[in-house]
Amino acid sequence: NRVWTLAQRPTGTPDDDCFELETRTIPTPAAGEALVRARYLSVDPYMRGRMRAGESYAEPWEVGAPLQGGVVGEVAEPNGTAFETGDLVVGNLAWADYAAAPAHELTPVDVGDLPVSTALGALGMPGRTAYFGTREVAKPQPGDTMVVSAAAGAVGSVVGQLAKMAGARVVGTAGSEEKVEWLHDLGFDAAINYRAQDDYDAALADVAPEGVDVYFDNVGGPITDAVFDHLNTDARVAVCGQIALYNAEERPTGPRKLGKLVETRARVEGFLVSDFSARFEAATADLRRWVTDGDLSYRETVTEGLERAPEAFLGLFEGENVGKQVVKVS
Ligand code: NDP
């Protein structure tokens, strides 16, 4: 049983030295637990917070202990729980070939005819983040101009499509020409490859000449500073993530553009997908229907092999993924 553990906590940008692949025995599930064989595991930006010792909204990973995250797998040993051998489940499990978990922490995979990996992406936590963040926090209206940052990622790509469904004019920012092309395919009205821009302000003026009514922020940093300068009166900003700052050892002073909120009376609201956990089932059902009917598209970047999980995780900070980044374990 191969198990990834945290070798050391990173300073700044993490690298391979933070991770260690150990061989451990396959765990014996305790009473009330099932043994799960991993098929896909999810790597997510929030895991950078778990590498830190300090408090964040997710518990810190312990040095020497297995790394954990969203895993889709099949029940290898139901051990008297309500599951049967071979049942597909999703849960928060170790980055390992096999892991045991309490049955009440495992959810049956319910993706219909779609690939099981979607339970970690468009029909999983990122899809639900987009669903609630767009519909309950950002609330784009017909005629609004909405900007989405990290728009070609797991969350952002769904956000943009849901905002289009709501009737908004949608502009995405992303880090490559390939991503920009994909955003056009998804129906985004405009997209900016921020890596090819030296003047974000001019680029935004070009794609959002009427200003920005709604901003769905996945990144923070210079992109967000630039968008704030284009906020309209009564704009809404939904803060989903700040990936541009996750590896920073020192916080820049600020937020630097709050003066813009005085002028525009705009409102900024952060949220966590878990705030909406009581409604996950309904959200997943909507997402599944839209994907099945062809109303919602998704992409996945699949890295083959458990041994490459750290590489897949580190790639998130380099923008190497298009859509949801997953690791195929078996
Ligand atoms: P993504 O699939 O979007 O992957 C991360 C992307 O971020 C990369 O592909 C890269 O794309 C972009 N990126 C990386 N570094 C930078 C940078 N310095 N500046 C600008 N862009 C950067 O990840 P997710 O969809 O899973 O997550 C997106 C955001 O949502 C994250 O901030 C995450 O923490 C947050 N999140 C929040 C949740 C909540 O409950 N609030 C739940 C889930 C996610 P590019 O090529 O465009 O640079």
Residues whose N, C-alpha, C, O or C-beta is under 5 A from the ligand:
A	BS01	NDP	D44 P45 Y46 P126 T129 A150 G153 A154 V155 G156 T173 A174 G175 S176 N218 V219 C240 G241 Q242 I243 A244 F271 L272 V273 S274 L316 F317 E318 G319 E320 N321 G323
